[in-house]
Amino acid sequence: MPTYRAAYIPPEAGSNGVGVLLTTQEQSTLTDDELMMVARQLAAANDVEGEIVIGDWIE
């Protein structure tokens, strides 16, 4: 399973769900600011709410 740096919304505490991935593996080399900008745009365009974090995403 690949692991890469991504922007995502983590699952709610205590849930068995998974987070919402907002960026792709191809975008993992972007700076934090660029990654966050892409994630915010995607979240807004898709009415996705929650705190966006940057970290390791495991497929």
C-alpha positions in Angstrom: 0.0 0.0 0.0 1.5 3.3 -1.0 2.0 6.1 1.6 2.4 9.7 0.5 2.0 13.2 1.9 -1.5 14.6 1.3 -4.1 17.1 2.5 -7.2 15.4 4.0 -9.9 15.7 6.5 -9.4 13.0 9.2 -12.3 10.9 10.4 -14.2 12.0 13.5 -12.8 10.8 16.8 -14.3 7.5 17.8 -15.6 6.7 14.3 -14.8 3.6 12.3 -14.8 5.7 9.1 -11.9 6.9 7.0 -10.8 10.4 6.3 -11.6 12.4 3.1 -8.6 12.6 0.8 -8.4 16.0 -0.9 -5.1 15.8 -2.9 -3.5 13.2 -5.1 -0.2 11.4 -4.9 1.0 13.5 -7.8 0.5 16.6 -5.7 2.5 15.3 -2.8 5.6 17.3 -3.7 3.8 20.6 -3.5 4.6 23.0 -0.6 2.4 22.9 2.4 0.8 26.2 1.3 0.2 24.9 -2.2 -1.2 21.6 -0.9 -3.6 23.4 1.5 -4.7 25.8 -1.3 -5.6 22.9 -3.6 -7.4 21.1 -0.7 -9.4 24.1 0.3 -10.5 24.6 -3.4 -11.6 21.0 -3.7 -13.4 21.0 -0.4 -15.3 24.2 -1.3 -16.2 22.9 -4.7 -17.6 19.7 -3.3 -19.2 21.1 -0.1 -16.9 19.1 2.1 -16.5 20.4 5.6 -14.0 19.7 8.4 -10.5 20.6 9.5 -8.0 20.0 6.7 -4.6 18.5 7.8 -1.4 17.6 6.0 0.2 14.3 6.8 0.9 10.8 5.5 -2.0 9.2 3.7 -2.0 5.4 3.3 -3.9 4.0 0.4 
